[in-house]
């Protein structure tokens, strides 16, 4: 384990490709906490997510940082490089997307997510990133992100489905109104 820092009984380290299963397990906890229904996900989403992470780790375009307590993961935060429209036309042609931010309930309120976010920011800066973006699921996380300097943007969402199924943003909206 390549330790980056030790603070208040927690050990912080950068992930390796071999940590993908741990990152995905924490992501699953995050989604359950957000109330994302399994039927909202693609049938093969687990396989596709693993393939996406494998590829991004190979290309050094994704990272996760973990906080450990007693050898167990207490918190995680990740970032990846995104190259999509219209950002591919603006310097540097990509941006950072913050992912998989989750702290086990018994470890919340200790600044772990903030410390891990600072680590992801440093990694993004080392990659030449000018802007980091994320989706905040709830009032509590939103306060953390705002303390770190994040601000709301002009992005908007519309559900075009006729089945009544919720979109990802609608799951987040529902969580935000309940937290």
C-alpha positions as semicolon CSV with decimal commas, in nm:
position;residue;x (nm);y (nm);z (nm)
1;X;0,000;0,000;0,000
2;X;0,155;0,331;-0,108
3;X;0,051;0,562;0,173
4;X;0,010;0,928;0,081
5;X;-0,086;1,062;0,423
6;X;-0,191;0,959;0,770
7;X;-0,429;1,182;0,965
8;X;-0,639;1,129;1,278
9;X;-0,607;0,751;1,258
10;X;-0,686;0,730;0,887
11;X;-0,447;0,622;0,615
12;X;-0,487;0,774;0,268
13;X;-0,365;0,620;-0,053
14;X;-0,399;0,635;-0,430
15;X;-0,563;0,342;-0,605
16;X;-0,416;0,093;-0,845
17;X;-0,598;-0,105;-1,114
18;X;-0,618;-0,393;-0,868
19;X;-0,841;-0,168;-0,651
20;X;-1,117;-0,148;-0,914
21;X;-1,338;-0,404;-0,734
22;X;-1,317;-0,200;-0,412
23;X;-1,403;0,121;-0,598
24;X;-1,699;-0,049;-0,766
25;X;-1,821;-0,189;-0,432
26;X;-1,815;0,162;-0,283
27;X;-1,993;0,296;-0,594
28;X;-2,267;0,035;-0,541
29;X;-2,311;0,158;-0,181
30;X;-2,332;0,515;-0,311
31;X;-2,605;0,422;-0,560
32;X;-2,802;0,228;-0,296
33;X;-2,779;0,530;-0,066
34;X;-2,910;0,751;-0,346
35;X;-3,205;0,520;-0,400
36;X;-3,111;0,434;-0,758
37;X;-3,333;0,140;-0,854
38;X;-3,154;-0,157;-1,012
39;X;-3,408;-0,158;-1,295
40;X;-3,289;0,192;-1,390
41;X;-2,946;0,051;-1,479
42;X;-2,859;-0,132;-1,799
43;X;-2,884;-0,509;-1,763
44;X;-2,508;-0,545;-1,818
45;X;-2,410;-0,226;-1,633
46;X;-2,175;-0,408;-1,393
47;X;-1,974;-0,556;-1,680
48;X;-1,973;-0,230;-1,877
49;X;-1,865;-0,033;-1,572
50;X;-1,581;-0,278;-1,502
51;X;-1,469;-0,258;-1,867
52;X;-1,485;0,123;-1,858
53;X;-1,280;0,139;-1,538
54;X;-1,027;-0,118;-1,669
55;X;-0,975;0,084;-1,987
56;X;-0,953;0,418;-1,806
57;X;-0,701;0,280;-1,554
58;X;-0,489;0,142;-1,841
59;X;-0,495;0,486;-2,006
60;X;-0,426;0,665;-1,673
61;X;-0,745;0,867;-1,717
62;X;-0,913;0,768;-1,390
63;X;-0,808;0,762;-1,027
64;X;-0,955;0,681;-0,688
65;X;-0,823;0,778;-0,349
66;X;-0,914;0,577;-0,041
67;X;-0,918;0,654;0,330
68;X;-0,864;0,347;0,546
69;X;-0,947;0,288;0,910
70;X;-0,812;-0,032;1,063
71;X;-0,747;-0,179;0,717
72;X;-1,107;-0,122;0,601
73;X;-1,209;0,140;0,344
74;X;-1,383;0,425;0,524
75;X;-1,416;0,666;0,231
76;X;-1,344;0,698;-0,140
77;X;-1,334;0,973;-0,401
78;X;-1,242;0,943;-0,767
79;X;-1,195;1,148;-1,079
80;X;-1,175;1,082;-1,448
81;X;-1,089;1,273;-1,760
82;X;-1,388;1,345;-1,987
83;X;-1,361;1,450;-2,350
84;X;-1,710;1,525;-2,472
85;X;-1,902;1,787;-2,669
86;X;-1,869;2,087;-2,647
87;X;-1,568;2,076;-2,413
88;X;-1,346;1,908;-2,673
89;X;-1,340;2,244;-2,853
90;X;-1,219;2,445;-2,552
91;X;-0,867;2,436;-2,414
92;X;-0,744;2,193;-2,295
93;X;-1,011;1,979;-2,471
94;X;-1,118;1,787;-2,163
95;X;-1,231;1,833;-1,803
96;X;-1,234;1,640;-1,480
97;X;-1,539;1,453;-1,364
98;X;-1,559;1,370;-0,994
99;X;-1,698;1,022;-0,930
100;X;-1,765;0,769;-0,657
101;X;-1,749;1,002;-0,357
102;X;-1,874;0,798;-0,062
103;X;-1,799;0,777;0,309
104;X;-1,924;0,495;0,528
105;X;-2,188;0,637;0,767
106;X;-1,984;0,571;1,081
107;X;-1,692;0,776;0,941
108;X;-1,888;1,080;0,822
109;X;-1,823;1,428;0,960
110;X;-1,447;1,377;0,992
111;X;-1,335;1,560;0,677
112;X;-1,249;1,243;0,483
113;X;-1,442;1,333;0,167
114;X;-1,288;1,682;0,167
115;X;-0,934;1,544;0,201
116;X;-0,994;1,285;-0,071
117;X;-1,143;1,553;-0,298
118;X;-0,830;1,765;-0,251
119;X;-0,626;1,464;-0,365
120;X;-0,844;1,415;-0,673
121;X;-0,811;1,786;-0,753
122;X;-0,430;1,761;-0,734
123;X;-0,438;1,460;-0,968
124;X;-0,660;1,648;-1,215
125;X;-0,430;1,950;-1,208
126;X;-0,135;1,717;-1,278
127;X;-0,326;1,605;-1,589
128;X;-0,366;1,964;-1,713
129;X;-0,734;1,990;-1,620
130;X;-0,881;2,342;-1,591
131;X;-1,228;2,251;-1,462
132;X;-1,378;1,981;-1,240
133;X;-1,748;1,894;-1,253
134;X;-1,973;1,664;-1,054
135;X;-2,329;1,579;-0,968
136;X;-2,421;1,636;-0,605
137;X;-2,670;1,394;-0,456
138;X;-2,818;1,570;-0,159
139;X;-2,789;1,881;0,054
140;X;-2,511;1,742;0,278
141;X;-2,274;1,657;-0,005
142;X;-2,363;1,982;-0,180
143;X;-2,245;2,179;0,125
144;X;-1,912;1,992;0,118
145;X;-1,866;2,065;-0,252
146;X;-1,956;2,431;-0,209
147;X;-1,702;2,461;0,076
148;X;-1,447;2,323;-0,169
149;X;-1,537;2,597;-0,419
150;X;-1,787;2,421;-0,647
151;X;-2,073;2,631;-0,780
152;X;-2,398;2,546;-0,956
153;X;-2,393;2,579;-1,334
154;X;-2,658;2,634;-1,600
155;X;-2,706;2,269;-1,691
156;X;-3,071;2,158;-1,707
157;X;-3,242;1,823;-1,759
158;X;-3,565;1,700;-1,920
159;X;-3,709;1,347;-1,899
160;X;-3,812;1,254;-2,253
161;X;-3,928;0,903;-2,162
162;X;-4,291;0,801;-2,191
163;X;-4,270;0,505;-1,949
164;X;-4,262;0,716;-1,634
165;X;-3,919;0,579;-1,542
166;X;-3,696;0,822;-1,355
167;X;-3,377;0,955;-1,510
168;X;-3,048;0,963;-1,319
169;X;-3,098;1,333;-1,243
170;X;-3,450;1,264;-1,115
171;X;-3,314;1,007;-0,871
172;X;-3,072;1,271;-0,748
173;X;-3,349;1,533;-0,726
174;X;-3,563;1,292;-0,522
175;X;-3,270;1,227;-0,287
176;X;-3,200;1,600;-0,254
177;X;-3,555;1,680;-0,150
178;X;-3,547;1,401;0,109
179;X;-3,211;1,488;0,267
